[in-house]
């Protein structure tokens, strides 16, 4: 595998936030995308202390750089109070800022200045199949994930991921005082890792982790705020069918989910591998949606009768006189496609009040099929056509 992987994300012309979990390559990308930028890393304790005491020092550090110059501030969430100074310097000196962080938690919860729309928000995750190209190995990704330092050092994947989870606990949780006692959170983390890709039942998790029900909500909030996980909301088209409203929780990376569950040194069983496959496809959908700036809502669909569709992408929202338009994607870890897996998509497509533009089955077999308006695609072909912009 090449030692440098070109990322799909391009640098905008104006100031931006760049958020993403730790280890996804944000700093490396910034160095390549903005080679002439002044970089200030707030992980440098002395620099962070200086700017925390006196945010106005930022102007002196940037110095006499001309208008339009780029300044990259790494780990901006370390000093939320710095945002007002960044805002002032954008206005008074016309400097452009790249504000990078692994969490927007402190910024959002502190009610600090988020630049009032003057900066774009970009997201970065692990490598996508389109970035890896011929080096993309689906089986490896299902077991070990897509983080750059895992992909570039596959022999050390288990040790890297094990250290990743505990580094996260140390840096994001313990040092920042997000939770007072890390042991209950660690118990929760192990259970949450096992529930990757599933609807969450907070009461059951609280009982298994021996924590309060309210703590479960707080812990999941920590995972989503630090971008380690995403709740996939339930799609509710309101079609006079009893629709479930429970979201599913997905870790941002299959390998990190496995590390959180404490399963790195055990082989993946088929059930785990199936959820890892869904996680990988969801990862690719998010990357494409972000990089191509489609901003399409991605949801899941479940009815009380048991019908489920893994992913619904709403390409056009419902209007007073126009039905919503959606793309349906069903994901199966299987070498052969079973036509019964089409049922939920076809049921949704047959209902008035919604227009299903595409029905797509993604599986691990080798042949592509077309069954009466429904495309069944091998995973690699689906991912290639996704990143070519064919589906939404």
MOHU-V540554 format. One record per residue. N is the residue number from 1. RES is the residue in one small letter. PSI is psi in whole degrees, -180 to 180 (none if undefined). Layout:
BEGIN
n->N res->RES psi->PSI
n->N res->RES psi->PSI
END
This chain:
BEGIN
n->1 res->x psi->138
n->2 res->x psi->151
n->3 res->x psi->-14
n->4 res->x psi->125
n->5 res->x psi->122
n->6 res->x psi->127
n->7 res->x psi->153
n->8 res->x psi->-28
n->9 res->x psi->131
n->10 res->x psi->150
n->11 res->x psi->131
n->12 res->x psi->173
n->13 res->x psi->-18
n->14 res->x psi->173
n->15 res->x psi->149
n->16 res->x psi->154
n->17 res->x psi->142
n->18 res->x psi->108
n->19 res->x psi->149
n->20 res->x psi->157
n->21 res->x psi->160
n->22 res->x psi->144
n->23 res->x psi->8
n->24 res->x psi->1
n->25 res->x psi->24
n->26 res->x psi->-47
n->27 res->x psi->-41
n->28 res->x psi->-43
n->29 res->x psi->-43
n->30 res->x psi->-42
n->31 res->x psi->-37
n->32 res->x psi->-37
n->33 res->x psi->-31
n->34 res->x psi->69
n->35 res->x psi->-26
n->36 res->x psi->5
n->37 res->x psi->148
n->38 res->x psi->124
n->39 res->x psi->126
n->40 res->x psi->116
n->41 res->x psi->114
n->42 res->x psi->0
n->43 res->x psi->-15
n->44 res->x psi->109
n->45 res->x psi->-41
n->46 res->x psi->-40
n->47 res->x psi->-44
n->48 res->x psi->-42
n->49 res->x psi->-42
n->50 res->x psi->-46
n->51 res->x psi->-28
n->52 res->x psi->-38
n->53 res->x psi->-37
n->54 res->x psi->87
n->55 res->x psi->-25
n->56 res->x psi->-16
n->57 res->x psi->-21
n->58 res->x psi->-42
n->59 res->x psi->-41
n->60 res->x psi->-35
n->61 res->x psi->-36
n->62 res->x psi->-32
n->63 res->x psi->-137
n->64 res->x psi->23
n->65 res->x psi->143
n->66 res->x psi->163
n->67 res->x psi->143
n->68 res->x psi->-10
n->69 res->x psi->151
n->70 res->x psi->139
n->71 res->x psi->123
n->72 res->x psi->120
n->73 res->x psi->109
n->74 res->x psi->141
n->75 res->x psi->50
n->76 res->x psi->-26
n->77 res->x psi->-13
n->78 res->x psi->-30
n->79 res->x psi->79
n->80 res->x psi->-32
n->81 res->x psi->-15
n->82 res->x psi->-17
n->83 res->x psi->-37
n->84 res->x psi->-38
n->85 res->x psi->-40
n->86 res->x psi->-45
n->87 res->x psi->-46
n->88 res->x psi->-43
n->89 res->x psi->-30
n->90 res->x psi->-39
n->91 res->x psi->-46
n->92 res->x psi->-31
n->93 res->x psi->-5
n->94 res->x psi->30
n->95 res->x psi->151
n->96 res->x psi->137
n->97 res->x psi->136
n->98 res->x psi->111
n->99 res->x psi->109
n->100 res->x psi->139
n->101 res->x psi->159
n->102 res->x psi->3
n->103 res->x psi->135
n->104 res->x psi->9
n->105 res->x psi->-55
n->106 res->x psi->-36
n->107 res->x psi->-49
n->108 res->x psi->-43
n->109 res->x psi->-23
n->110 res->x psi->-4
n->111 res->x psi->29
n->112 res->x psi->169
n->113 res->x psi->116
n->114 res->x psi->30
n->115 res->x psi->13
n->116 res->x psi->45
n->117 res->x psi->4
n->118 res->x psi->-5
n->119 res->x psi->138
n->120 res->x psi->162
n->121 res->x psi->120
n->122 res->x psi->154
n->123 res->x psi->143
n->124 res->x psi->134
n->125 res->x psi->-167
n->126 res->x psi->175
n->127 res->x psi->144
n->128 res->x psi->167
n->129 res->x psi->-36
n->130 res->x psi->-33
n->131 res->x psi->-38
n->132 res->x psi->-27
n->133 res->x psi->-129
n->134 res->x psi->-17
n->135 res->x psi->-9
n->136 res->x psi->124
n->137 res->x psi->103
n->138 res->x psi->-42
n->139 res->x psi->-41
n->140 res->x psi->-43
n->141 res->x psi->-37
n->142 res->x psi->-37
n->143 res->x psi->-40
n->144 res->x psi->-9
n->145 res->x psi->-168
n->146 res->x psi->11
n->147 res->x psi->141
n->148 res->x psi->-46
n->149 res->x psi->-14
n->150 res->x psi->-46
n->151 res->x psi->-35
n->152 res->x psi->-8
n->153 res->x psi->65
n->154 res->x psi->-30
n->155 res->x psi->-27
n->156 res->x psi->19
n->157 res->x psi->-48
n->158 res->x psi->-46
n->159 res->x psi->-38
n->160 res->x psi->-47
n->161 res->x psi->-37
n->162 res->x psi->-44
n->163 res->x psi->-34
n->164 res->x psi->-47
n->165 res->x psi->-42
n->166 res->x psi->-30
n->167 res->x psi->-41
n->168 res->x psi->-45
n->169 res->x psi->-44
n->170 res->x psi->-51
n->171 res->x psi->-44
n->172 res->x psi->-29
n->173 res->x psi->-60
n->174 res->x psi->-49
n->175 res->x psi->-33
n->176 res->x psi->0
n->177 res->x psi->30
n->178 res->x psi->-38
n->179 res->x psi->147
n->180 res->x psi->-37
n->181 res->x psi->118
n->182 res->x psi->-21
n->183 res->x psi->-47
n->184 res->x psi->-36
n->185 res->x psi->-38
n->186 res->x psi->-39
n->187 res->x psi->-44
n->188 res->x psi->-42
n->189 res->x psi->-42
n->190 res->x psi->-40
n->191 res->x psi->-43
n->192 res->x psi->-35
n->193 res->x psi->-36
n->194 res->x psi->-20
n->195 res->x psi->16
n->196 res->x psi->130
n->197 res->x psi->14
n->198 res->x psi->157
n->199 res->x psi->138
n->200 res->x psi->140
n->201 res->x psi->102
n->202 res->x psi->-37
n->203 res->x psi->-43
n->204 res->x psi->-41
n->205 res->x psi->-42
n->206 res->x psi->-43
n->207 res->x psi->-46
n->208 res->x psi->-35
n->209 res->x psi->-6
n->210 res->x psi->48
n->211 res->x psi->166
n->212 res->x psi->150
n->213 res->x psi->-39
n->214 res->x psi->-30
n->215 res->x psi->-34
n->216 res->x psi->-46
n->217 res->x psi->-42
n->218 res->x psi->-40
n->219 res->x psi->-42
n->220 res->x psi->-36
n->221 res->x psi->-37
n->222 res->x psi->-45
n->223 res->x psi->-40
n->224 res->x psi->-38
n->225 res->x psi->-34
n->226 res->x psi->11
n->227 res->x psi->18
n->228 res->x psi->-15
n->229 res->x psi->166
n->230 res->x psi->136
n->231 res->x psi->125
n->232 res->x psi->108
n->233 res->x psi->158
n->234 res->x psi->135
n->235 res->x psi->132
n->236 res->x psi->83
n->237 res->x psi->-11
n->238 res->x psi->56
n->239 res->x psi->30
n->240 res->x psi->32
n->241 res->x psi->141
n->242 res->x psi->110
n->243 res->x psi->136
n->244 res->x psi->149
n->245 res->x psi->4
n->246 res->x psi->128
n->247 res->x psi->162
n->248 res->x psi->151
n->249 res->x psi->128
n->250 res->x psi->132
n->251 res->x psi->155
n->252 res->x psi->-15
n->253 res->x psi->133
n->254 res->x psi->-38
n->255 res->x psi->-39
n->256 res->x psi->-37
n->257 res->x psi->-44
n->258 res->x psi->-38
n->259 res->x psi->-43
n->260 res->x psi->-36
n->261 res->x psi->-8
n->262 res->x psi->31
n->263 res->x psi->18
n->264 res->x psi->-30
n->265 res->x psi->15
n->266 res->x psi->145
n->267 res->x psi->147
n->268 res->x psi->130
n->269 res->x psi->173
n->270 res->x psi->-37
n->271 res->x psi->-46
n->272 res->x psi->-41
n->273 res->x psi->-35
n->274 res->x psi->-44
n->275 res->x psi->-34
n->276 res->x psi->-37
n->277 res->x psi->-44
n->278 res->x psi->-42
n->279 res->x psi->-41
n->280 res->x psi->-44
n->281 res->x psi->-41
n->282 res->x psi->-40
n->283 res->x psi->-47
n->284 res->x psi->-39
n->285 res->x psi->-43
n->286 res->x psi->-44
n->287 res->x psi->-49
n->288 res->x psi->-46
n->289 res->x psi->-40
n->290 res->x psi->-50
n->291 res->x psi->-40
n->292 res->x psi->0
n->293 res->x psi->46
n->294 res->x psi->-36
n->295 res->x psi->38
n->296 res->x psi->135
n->297 res->x psi->133
n->298 res->x psi->128
n->299 res->x psi->179
n->300 res->x psi->167
n->301 res->x psi->130
n->302 res->x psi->139
n->303 res->x psi->163
n->304 res->x psi->-24
n->305 res->x psi->-4
n->306 res->x psi->0
n->307 res->x psi->135
n->308 res->x psi->144
n->309 res->x psi->128
n->310 res->x psi->-47
n->311 res->x psi->131
n->312 res->x psi->122
n->313 res->x psi->117
n->314 res->x psi->110
n->315 res->x psi->-26
n->316 res->x psi->128
n->317 res->x psi->162
n->318 res->x psi->137
n->319 res->x psi->168
n->320 res->x psi->-38
n->321 res->x psi->13
n->322 res->x psi->128
n->323 res->x psi->157
n->324 res->x psi->150
n->325 res->x psi->133
n->326 res->x psi->160
n->327 res->x psi->130
n->328 res->x psi->136
n->329 res->x psi->121
n->330 res->x psi->130
n->331 res->x psi->129
n->332 res->x psi->130
n->333 res->x psi->89
n->334 res->x psi->146
n->335 res->x psi->-21
n->336 res->x psi->140
n->337 res->x psi->128
n->338 res->x psi->124
n->339 res->x psi->-20
n->340 res->x psi->-21
n->341 res->x psi->-11
n->342 res->x psi->-14
n->343 res->x psi->-49
n->344 res->x psi->-40
n->345 res->x psi->-41
n->346 res->x psi->-36
n->347 res->x psi->-45
n->348 res->x psi->-41
n->349 res->x psi->-28
n->350 res->x psi->-10
n->351 res->x psi->143
n->352 res->x psi->155
n->353 res->x psi->-1
n->354 res->x psi->146
n->355 res->x psi->115
n->356 res->x psi->109
n->357 res->x psi->-38
n->358 res->x psi->142
n->359 res->x psi->125
n->360 res->x psi->129
n->361 res->x psi->132
n->362 res->x psi->127
n->363 res->x psi->178
n->364 res->x psi->12
n->365 res->x psi->-172
n->366 res->x psi->-18
n->367 res->x psi->146
n->368 res->x psi->143
n->369 res->x psi->159
n->370 res->x psi->115
n->371 res->x psi->97
n->372 res->x psi->60
n->373 res->x psi->-1
n->374 res->x psi->128
n->375 res->x psi->129
n->376 res->x psi->122
n->377 res->x psi->139
n->378 res->x psi->149
n->379 res->x psi->-46
n->380 res->x psi->-40
n->381 res->x psi->-41
n->382 res->x psi->-45
n->383 res->x psi->-40
n->384 res->x psi->-46
n->385 res->x psi->-31
n->386 res->x psi->-52
n->387 res->x psi->-15
n->388 res->x psi->-5
n->389 res->x psi->22
n->390 res->x psi->-32
n->391 res->x psi->-35
n->392 res->x psi->none
END
